[in-house]
Amino acid sequence: MKKYKAAIIGLGPSGLAVNKLIYGNKDDEIIAFENINIHKRDNYFGFWLTDWMKPYEGLIEKKWNKWEINNKNLKIVHTDNNYPYCVISFKTWKDFCLSTKNNLHLVSKKVKTYHPVKNYYKIITEDNIEYFAEKIYDSRSKKEKNNELIQHFLGINIKTTSNTFNDKQLTLMHFTEDNNLLHFIYLLPFSHNRALVESTVFSKEVLNDDWYRDKIKKYLKQKSINEFKEFSYEKGVIPMFFSAEKIQNDPNIFNIGLRGGACKPSTGYAFSFLIKQIQLLKNKNKNNVNVHHFIERKMDKVFINYLKNNNENGSSFMKLAKNLNGTEFQKFMMGQSSLLTKLKIIKSMPKTPFIRALFN
């Protein structure tokens, strides 16, 4: 019977981080289960640069010190010269995390179940094959839940024939007017003629691909971009609720990623928080860590309750952005806002709906 030092269930960004940050400098044999071909995946992860992400600054593909939030009536531009908005591709993160001293065995199967046997775990895959490991890092999570909001999106990577984009400034949110859902366009200009253009929705159900594509084409037409070449696309779902599983009593079972509550549900930012989670697990002698402070979690829940019970067209986001400067805004998005910034956020929100949301 072969027994691995650890088993990683799900080799997304958090599972990859476990391989690199916790076991990368050891001679251990690790097993990972992932039924999706990770070598074909190449989406982007966006985040503002924070202290915990600075060790990976060399992996960043592009930085922006300016970003805008707008609708048809108003444009707000923020600047932060010390903490830029950044992107890392999944491919770059994957290659970095697989370049390790350890021996990683990848199994392209789903895990059906696992349970303890003496001082290790028996892992059973969907084809009833058994594997054995001393520790479990489980990143499986539910991204959709009845009556809960989700952030869902489809983006296309395009190239134009002319100098179309200002690659010094990204569009974080361009709000459109849509009935009964919150929709915005997200634009990352990598160069003067190459960009990721993404259609994002906050609602309770995923839409068909054509819906997002139509919104993207309409936005590009408004920018006088009628001809472009699409060379890849990405889509996904991010839960707008805390999807953390119960804390495991077993000290050798670790819930990681969304399953471990790493995502900030009010914003959908997950990647950098997943990395922070694995860093904390490495440095603490326990199987559970709090990535987000209590007050941040409470404010997220109130804001999400407000979104669930009110037809929001982006006006609250616009007002919030208007009342904060660039540094305050990025710190709020990354869960690092000061008490003063929190008070500014509360002041900028519509009072009666938010009071109702507080008690829902």
SVG drawing of the C-alpha trace seen along z (x, -y; Angstrom):
<svg xmlns="http://www.w3.org/2000/svg" viewBox="-36 -62 50 64">
<polyline fill="none" stroke="black" stroke-width="0.4" points="0.0,0.0 1.4,-3.4 0.8,-6.2 1.3,-9.8 2.3,-12.6 -0.8,-14.6 -3.7,-14.5 -5.0,-17.6 -8.6,-17.4 -9.0,-20.0 -5.9,-21.5 -7.2,-25.0 -5.3,-28.0 -5.6,-27.1 -4.7,-23.4 -1.7,-24.5 -0.7,-26.9 -0.7,-24.0 1.7,-22.1 4.0,-25.0 3.9,-26.9 3.5,-24.0 5.2,-21.1 7.3,-22.6 10.7,-22.6 10.3,-19.0 11.0,-15.6 7.5,-14.4 5.3,-12.5 2.0,-14.3 -1.1,-13.2 -3.6,-15.5 -7.1,-14.8 -8.4,-17.0 -10.7,-15.8 -10.4,-19.0 -7.3,-19.3 -5.5,-22.1 -3.0,-22.5 -5.8,-23.8 -7.0,-26.4 -5.6,-29.9 -8.0,-32.5 -6.9,-35.6 -7.0,-36.5 -7.3,-40.1 -6.3,-41.7 -4.8,-44.8 -1.2,-44.3 -1.0,-43.7 1.8,-42.8 1.0,-39.1 1.0,-39.1 4.3,-40.9 6.4,-37.6 4.7,-36.8 5.1,-40.2 7.4,-38.7 4.5,-36.5 2.3,-39.5 1.5,-40.0 0.2,-43.6 -0.3,-46.4 -2.5,-49.4 -2.3,-52.4 -5.5,-53.9 -9.0,-52.4 -12.4,-53.8 -15.9,-53.0 -18.7,-54.4 -22.1,-54.4 -23.7,-56.4 -23.8,-59.6 -20.8,-59.6 -17.1,-58.4 -15.0,-58.1 -11.2,-57.6 -9.2,-56.3 -5.4,-56.3 -3.0,-54.4 0.7,-54.5 1.7,-52.1 -0.9,-49.4 -1.7,-48.8 -4.4,-46.5 -2.7,-43.4 -3.4,-40.2 -1.8,-36.8 -2.8,-34.1 -3.8,-30.6 -1.1,-29.2 1.6,-31.3 0.4,-30.4 0.2,-26.7 3.7,-26.6 5.1,-28.4 3.3,-26.0 4.3,-22.9 8.0,-23.8 8.8,-22.2 11.3,-19.8 8.5,-17.4 7.0,-14.6 3.4,-15.4 1.3,-12.6 -1.8,-13.9 -4.8,-11.7 -7.5,-12.9 -10.5,-11.6 -13.2,-12.9 -13.0,-11.9 -16.2,-10.2 -15.4,-10.0 -12.6,-9.7 -12.5,-8.5 -9.8,-7.9 -8.1,-4.6 -5.8,-4.5 -3.3,-7.5 -4.1,-8.0 -7.0,-8.4 -8.5,-6.1 -9.6,-8.1 -12.0,-6.5 -12.4,-7.9 -15.5,-7.7 -14.2,-4.5 -13.8,-2.9 -10.0,-2.9 -8.5,-3.5 -5.6,-5.8 -4.0,-6.6 -2.6,-9.8 -1.6,-11.2 -3.4,-14.6 -6.3,-15.9 -6.6,-19.4 -10.1,-19.6 -11.1,-22.5 -14.4,-21.2 -17.2,-23.7 -20.7,-24.6 -20.8,-27.7 -24.5,-27.9 -27.2,-27.8 -30.9,-28.2 -32.0,-31.9 -28.4,-33.1 -26.7,-35.6 -23.8,-34.5 -21.4,-36.5 -21.2,-34.9 -19.3,-36.1 -18.0,-35.4 -15.0,-37.2 -13.3,-37.2 -9.7,-38.0 -9.5,-40.1 -7.1,-41.8 -7.9,-44.8 -6.2,-46.1 -5.8,-49.7 -4.6,-51.6 -7.9,-51.2 -7.2,-50.9 -5.5,-53.1 -3.4,-50.4 -2.6,-52.7 -6.1,-52.6 -8.5,-49.7 -12.3,-49.8 -13.2,-48.0 -17.0,-48.4 -19.0,-49.9 -22.6,-49.6 -25.4,-49.1 -29.1,-49.5 -30.8,-46.0 -34.0,-45.0 -33.9,-42.9 -30.2,-42.2 -26.9,-44.1 -24.7,-44.0 -21.3,-45.6 -18.5,-45.3 -14.9,-44.7 -12.1,-45.7 -8.4,-44.9 -6.3,-46.6 -3.1,-44.6 -1.8,-46.8 -3.1,-49.4 -4.8,-46.6 -5.2,-43.6 -7.7,-43.3 -9.9,-41.1 -13.5,-42.3 -15.8,-40.6 -19.6,-40.7 -20.4,-40.2 -23.8,-39.7 -24.9,-39.6 -28.1,-37.5 -29.4,-34.1 -29.1,-32.2 -26.4,-31.8 -27.4,-33.1 -26.6,-31.5 -23.3,-32.4 -25.0,-34.4 -26.4,-36.9 -23.0,-37.9 -21.5,-38.0 -24.3,-40.3 -23.5,-42.7 -19.8,-42.6 -20.5,-43.3 -22.8,-46.2 -20.2,-47.7 -17.4,-47.4 -19.7,-49.0 -20.2,-52.0 -16.4,-52.2 -16.4,-52.1 -14.8,-48.7 -16.6,-46.8 -13.8,-44.4 -11.7,-42.3 -10.2,-38.8 -11.2,-36.7 -8.4,-34.3 -9.7,-32.8 -12.5,-33.1 -13.2,-32.4 -16.3,-32.0 -17.1,-31.2 -19.3,-31.4 -18.3,-32.9 -20.6,-32.5 -21.8,-35.7 -22.2,-33.9 -19.8,-32.5 -19.5,-28.9 -17.2,-27.7 -17.7,-24.2 -17.8,-23.4 -14.5,-23.5 -13.1,-20.0 -12.4,-18.4 -9.8,-16.2 -6.6,-18.3 -5.3,-16.6 -8.3,-17.6 -8.0,-21.1 -10.9,-22.9 -9.2,-25.3 -10.2,-27.8 -13.9,-28.7 -14.7,-25.7 -12.5,-27.2 -14.2,-30.6 -11.4,-32.4 -13.6,-34.3 -14.8,-37.8 -18.4,-37.4 -19.4,-41.1 -16.8,-41.7 -16.1,-38.2 -12.3,-38.6 -10.9,-35.2 -7.4,-34.5 -5.3,-36.6 -7.3,-35.5 -6.8,-31.9 -3.1,-32.5 -3.3,-34.3 -5.2,-31.4 -2.5,-28.9 0.2,-31.2 -1.7,-31.3 -2.2,-27.6 1.5,-27.1 2.5,-29.4 -0.1,-28.2 -0.3,-24.9 -4.0,-24.3 -6.3,-23.3 -8.5,-26.4 -7.7,-30.1 -9.8,-33.3 -8.9,-35.0 -11.4,-37.8 -11.9,-39.8 -15.3,-39.5 -16.4,-43.1 -15.5,-42.6 -17.7,-39.4 -20.5,-41.2 -20.4,-44.1 -20.3,-41.7 -23.5,-39.9 -25.4,-43.2 -24.4,-44.4 -25.3,-41.1 -28.7,-41.1 -29.2,-44.6 -28.4,-43.4 -30.8,-40.4 -33.7,-42.5 -33.3,-45.6 -33.1,-46.2 -29.6,-47.7 -28.4,-49.2 -24.9,-50.1 -25.8,-53.4 -24.6,-52.3 -21.3,-51.2 -20.9,-54.5 -21.7,-56.5 -19.3,-54.4 -16.5,-54.9 -17.2,-58.7 -16.9,-58.9 -13.6,-57.0 -10.1,-57.8 -8.1,-55.2 -6.2,-53.9 -9.4,-53.7 -11.3,-51.9 -8.6,-49.2 -8.2,-48.6 -12.0,-48.2 -12.0,-45.7 -9.1,-43.8 -10.6,-43.6 -8.1,-46.0 -10.1,-49.2 -9.7,-51.4 -12.5,-52.3 -12.7,-55.7 -13.1,-54.1 -15.8,-51.8 -17.7,-54.8 -17.4,-56.5 -18.8,-53.3 -21.7,-53.1 -22.4,-56.8 -22.5,-56.4 -25.1,-53.6 -28.9,-54.2 -30.0,-54.3 -33.5,-52.6 -32.7,-49.6 -29.4,-49.0 -31.1,-49.1 -33.5,-46.5 -30.6,-44.4 -28.9,-44.6 -31.8,-42.7 -32.5,-40.2"/>
</svg>
